[in-house]
Amino acid sequence: MTDYGHELQFGVMLEPTPDWGHDVLNRAALTEQAGLDLVSLSDHPYWTGWLDTMSLLTAIAARTSQVRVFPNLANLPLRPPLQLARAAATLDILSEGRFELGLGTGAQQMREQIIANAGPARTAGESIEALEEAIAIIRASWAADADIRFEGEHYQVPGAASGPKPAHDIGIWVGAYQRRLLAVTGRIADGWVPSSPFMPPGQLAAASQIIDEAADEAGRSPRDVVRVYNIECGPGESGTGFLPGAPSTWAEPLADLALSNGISCFVLYRVDSTDLIRQFGAEVAPAVREAVAKERAGAAR
């Protein structure tokens, strides 16, 4: 049983498609009104039929005042680290510290689209190396205390000015499924973001153990890595959606994930129902918090 004791948070992943357009802004505002904590957008810059994720997150931050926002996950191959760092810091400043950076290596199944959009032709291993380098560059930019000089296999920065400095210590949350990237997450990331269609609940414990062991080896506490889970309700695209029942049945399995797998942020995956957003905030989140608080209080005795 692994419970890192983190405060529980709840949110949504919205899709930045043109037909959603202003509906995304309305749903983001509704997410805040429903008492939820996070609004995120998936990021596929090679799909030109979609709106730009970072631009739309800026609009969401301007439309809201409490919820945190993050890309779920920013596509690193098509977003150079220095430009991404500066965009993230700007958004964090404008939102008064409400931005977190979800970061992904770029799915290998989208490799051809990435290359077609002038992105690098990286193998899976090279993508992991590039992500490690990018995190170092991004953090150097956010430090805003010296020019950035970095010589890596995938990125070279011969002396760029750093900054701007974000309004708060932005977390870098990495999407990871394979052992090597899970270990990188444990060593250097601030958060882990798997999605239930690609990593069902039964696989979380083994993956989380890899993160914990890597964190220990790096001299960190496993608690330093926040666990964010994108949860799919209904049958889902894969036919094996997590949480197939009504929202009234969700509290127990989500509380169990918090207490047994250390998940502290639950994000509804590709939600398009305003009623579901309301229920998630009004019914599910309070019930999960109550159940987890009760178990934690009992364990502390």
N, C-alpha and C positions, 0 to 999 in steps of 0.2 A: 504494500500500500504506500503510495507516494502522494503526499499533499504538501505543496510548497507554501501553503498559507497565504497565497496572494489574494488580494481583493478581487472578487468576481466582477466581470464586465460582460456586457452583451451588446451585440450590434448586428449590422446587416451588410451584405455585399450587394451592390446594385450594378447593373450593366449600362455602360455609357453608349448605348446605341442611339442613333438619331431619332427613331420613333419613340424612344423614351424621353429624349430631350428635356423639356421643362418638368416632365414627370419625375425625373431623377431628383431635381431640386425640391419638388414637393414631397417626395418620399423621404428625402434627407431631413427636411424640416419636420415631417411627421415622426421620424425616428427620434428626433430630439424631444418632441412633444410627448412621445410615448414613454419617456424616461430612460431610453437606451443610451449607451455610452459611445458607440463607435459607428462610423459610416465609412465603407470602403468601396472601391471600384476596381474591377479587374482591368488589366492593362495589356492590350494587344495592338501596338502601334502599326503593325503591318496590315491591319484591317482598316482600310481608309473609309469604310462605311460607318466606322464607330467614331464617336467624339473623342478628343484627346483627354486622357485620364487626368493628367496633372492640371490642365486648364479647368476641367470640370470640378476637380477637387477644390480649386481656388474659389470657384463660384459657390460650392457647397459651404466652404468655410465662411464666406461672406454672408450666406443666407442663415447661418446658425450661430450660436454663441456658446454652446456647452459641449456638444459632442466632439470627440476626436476624429480625425480623418486620416486615411492612409490608402496608398495603392496596394491592391491585393492580387498580384504583386507587380512592382515596377519591372519592366522588361529591360534588364541590364544591357543586352547586346545592342539595343537601339536607343539607349539613353546613356551617353558617356558619363562616367562618374563625376567629373567636375561640374558639368552642367546639371546633373541630377542633384548634387550636393547643394548647388546654389539655388535651384528651384525649390528644394525641400526647405532650406533655411528661410527663403523668402516667404514661403507659405506658412512656416511656423511663426515667423515674426508677425505676419498679417493676421493670423488666427490667435495670436497671443498664447502660443505654446500648445496648440492642439493638433500638431501633425506628427505622425510616426511614419517611418519609411519601411514599407514592406518591399522586399527585394527578391527577385528571382533570376535564375541563370538563363532563362529562356528555354522553353520546352524543346527537346530534340525533335519532336514531331512537327514543330514549326520551323525547323532549320531552313528549309527552302524559302519560306516567306521572309525570314530574317535576312538571308543572303540577298534575296530579290530587292530588299529595301536598303541595300548598301551596308548591311550588318556583317559582322565577321563570320567566317565559316569555321566554327569551333566544334571540336568533339565534345562529348560529355565531360571528359576529364579536363579539357582546356577551359570549359565554361566554369568549372569549379575553381580552377586556378585564377581565372579572371575575376570571379566574384571576391575571392580573398584579397586580391590586389585592389579592387574597386573600394572595398570597405576601408582599407587603409587610407586611400586617397580621399574618400568622402569625410572620414573623421579628421584628417589633417586639414581639410578645407573648413570644417565646422569649428576647429580650434581657433582659427583666425589669429594666430600668434606668430606666424612666420611664412615665408614663401614655401611653396610645396615643391619638393624635389623627390621624384620617385622614378626608379628604373626597374621595371618588371618585364616579364615575358610578353604581357598583353597590353600594358599601359606604360607610357613613358611621359613623365611630367618634368621638364627641365628647369622649372623655376616659376610656376604660376603663382599669382597672388592668391592668398587664402581668403576665406570669408565669402559672404557675411556669416556672422555667428548667430546661430538659432536662438530663439527666445527661451528654449529649455533644452535639456539633453535629449535629443531625438533618439528614440530606440530604432535599431535596425533589426527588423524581423524577417527571417529568411525562410523561404519555402523549400523544404527538404524532404526527400523520401529515401534516397539511397544512402548506404552506410557512410561513404566518404563525405558527402555533404552534411549529413547529420553530425559527423565529428567536427567539421568546420563550424557548424552552428554552435556546438558546445564550447568550442575554443574561443570564438570571437564575436558571436552574435548576441543580441539582447533579447531575441524572441524567435520562436519557431512557429511556422504557419502551415500545417498540413490541411488537406481538405478531405472530408469523409468519402467522397466518391473514389478517391485514389488511395486513401489510407483509412480503411474501416476501423472502428473502435478497437477491434481485437488485435490490431497491429500496433497500436499506440505505445503499449508498454515496452515492447522490444526496441522500438525506435527511440523512445525517450531514454532508455537505459544507455544507448550509444551516446546520446547527448550528455547525459550525466557523467559518464566515464571520461569523455573528452574534456568536460569542464573541470573535473577533478584533476586530470593530468596537467591541465593548463594553470592550475592553482586558483581556479575560480570555484564558486559554489554553484551547484546545479540550480539553485534558487535564482541565480542571476539571469536565467533564461526563461522568459515568460512563454507560456504555452497557449497559442491562439488556435482555435479549431473552427474551420469553416464547416458547418453542418448542413447537410442536405436533407430536407424533409420530403415526404412523399416517396413514390417509387424511384424517382430520379432518372437521369439519362442512362445510367448503367443498369437500371432495373433493380438495384440493391440499395436504394436510398436509406440513409439513417433516419430514424424517427418517422416511421411510416404512419403512425397513428395520429389522433387529434392532439393539438397543443396541450390539452389538459393531462395528457399522459407523459409529457416530456420531462417533467421536473425530476423524477427519480433517476432516469438514465443519465441526465446531464449532471445531477449532483454526484452520481457515482463516478463519472469521468473526472470531476473536480477532485474528489477524495482519493481515487485509486490511480489516476494518471496525471494529476497535477494540472489539468486544464483549467485555466482561469478566465479565458476570454472565449466566448461562444458567439460565432458570427453566422447568421442565416445565409446560406449559400444561394446566390442568384434569386433573391426573393423578389416577386413582382406583385404581391398581394398586400394592399394597404391594411386589410383586416388582420392579416397575419403579423404585420409589424406591430399593430396595436396590441394584439394578444400576447406577443412575445414580451412587450414591455409591461403590460398591465397584469398578466397572469403568470407567465413562465418564469421571467427573471426573479420576481419576488419569491416565488415558491422554491426555486433552486437556492437562492440566497438563504432562505429560512432553513432549508434542509441541511445545507452545508454548515451554517452557523451552529445548528443544534449538534451535529456530529463533532465539530471542532471543540465545542464547549465540553462535550462529554469526554473527549480524548484528553482534555487539559486537566481533568480532575484527578 
